[in-house]
Amino acid sequence: MDDSDVLHEEVPPGNCGDGWPVLAIERSKRGGLVDQIVAAITQMVNRRELRVGTKMPSVRRFAKCNGVSTFTVVESYDRLLTLGLLSSRRGSGFFVARSEAASAPQQLALQATPAAIDALTPDLYSGVSDALPVGAGWLPPEWYGDDTVLDAVRHAMKIPASRLRGYGHPLGFPTLRQHMAATLADDLFAASPDQVLLTHGATHAFDLILRTLTKPGDTVFVEDPGYSNLLSLIRHHGCIAVGIARGPDGLDMEVLTAQAAALQPKLMFVNTVLQNPLGTSLTQAQAHRLLLAAEQFDFWLVEDDIYRELAAGGDASLAAMDGLRRVIRVGSFSKTLSPVLRVGSICASNSLIPELLRVKMLTGLTTSEINERAVYHAISARPYKRMLERLTDQLQSGRERTIERLREAGMEPLAKPRGGMFVSAGWPQAPTPEFNGKVIADRALRAGILLSPYEFFMLRPSPSIWFRFNVAYAADAPQLVQFLQSQC
């Protein structure tokens, strides 16, 4: 909340009970109400007016006697928890935790606290924030093994001096493309190395595809809910994003067929397995129907396949079923190695790859051969498959514990995940302008928790308030449960 927060009632000078004074909150003062409350309590702690162990007024009592909303008090207490000035005890309330604030100036601490979050907030991607990244899209580095990535990078740095000339091959490091083509042939479908184009991650691949195959005003189908950055990218290219509902049972094929007939989409982006954010996978039957629709209405299917290595064998593959005639497959190593390496791929027909390559060269010439060499050394090493098995087991365990923790907070999953990194779960109540996922995510950010609310993933209104949770960080996070319980 900020200065626009509505005061519920005028409260005369006095106290909040138990000797607690009414704070001197000035609506005309620069800075939000939360900042003023946090600064006032910090000052009381520093002056020893509040001693360690002192119980704070309840949220409702503090709100009533100071003439602010309960939402403002919750945010203030959360901020003080983050600063370490308060502690909370389940069922007992909030207590002063230490006798003085940190040595850094309080105003600087407040200015450093982010005020709001959106789908492109850097903290969701940087990995350098101190906030608990339950809404982020990366896994803890230690889950990959202590030396997996570092060993690969050390090998990559032994690049021959002769390779320091030029920019590298525009398609990408040839040895990695050969390895990927062989792996695809073993696991999914036959492809040659020349059908593999390496990119700076999956988002770069999506950008190249949109630049190559669409023009402003074209209709592009996406899953709803679906990958948040993709929605922004489609709009950035001047295209019209149309959402096709995806739920626990997959895509709404009836709506898709009707919309395709009416709008003539240029292409559709689909997360076939372990969909982000639901964690579900399309059945073979649904994948077949989707291919028939693409054929009937003449649109491309871009298969976002970055979670394939974390999925069960035998799950549907649009690229394998289609043979890359109408399907463009996008891959990435961000989830199975590290997002820092920034290596993704496009696998497409022999006729389409030259067009995509031309756009790649126009916008960036080549991609990093050092990164691509590191990926090759990692995925071709003998321990890689064992690491993937261990990673899948850790995700399974984390997913089960995350669902248990979320149920403690009164939340239920939107779908039963088939595997992968994410659980999307929420409360059944309908959102209002005063109480929705974005508002709660902003409060969480100020409390040191990164959440990804439903607004990041949806084109249409949601009947409930929900968030996408990364099971690697949410499974054992009592502070997350405590925060979510405070929002009910």
Secondary structure, DSSP 8 states (H G I E B T S, - for coil): --TT----S---SSBSSTT-B-----TTSSS-HHHHHHHHHHHHHHTTSS-TT-B---HHHHHHHHT--HHHHHHHHHHHHHHTSEEEETTTEEEE--SS--SS-HHHHHHHS-----TT-THHHHS--SSB-TT-S---GGGG-SSHHHHHHHHHTT--GGGGSSS--TT--HHHHHHHHHHHHHHT----GGGEEEESHHHHHHHHHHHHH--TT-EEEEEES--HHHHHHHHHTT-EEEEEEEETTEE-HHHHHHHHHHH--SEEEE--SS-TTT-----HHHHHHHHHHHHHHT-EEEEE-TTGGGS-TT---HHHHHTTSSEEEEEESTTTT-GGG--EEEE--TTTHHHHHHHHHHHHS---HHHHHHHHHHHHSTHHHHHHHHHHHHHHHHHHHHHHHHHHTT-EESS---SSSEEEEEESS--BTTBSHHHHHHHHHHTTB--EEGGGT-SS--SSEEEEEEHHHHTT-HHHHHHHHHH-
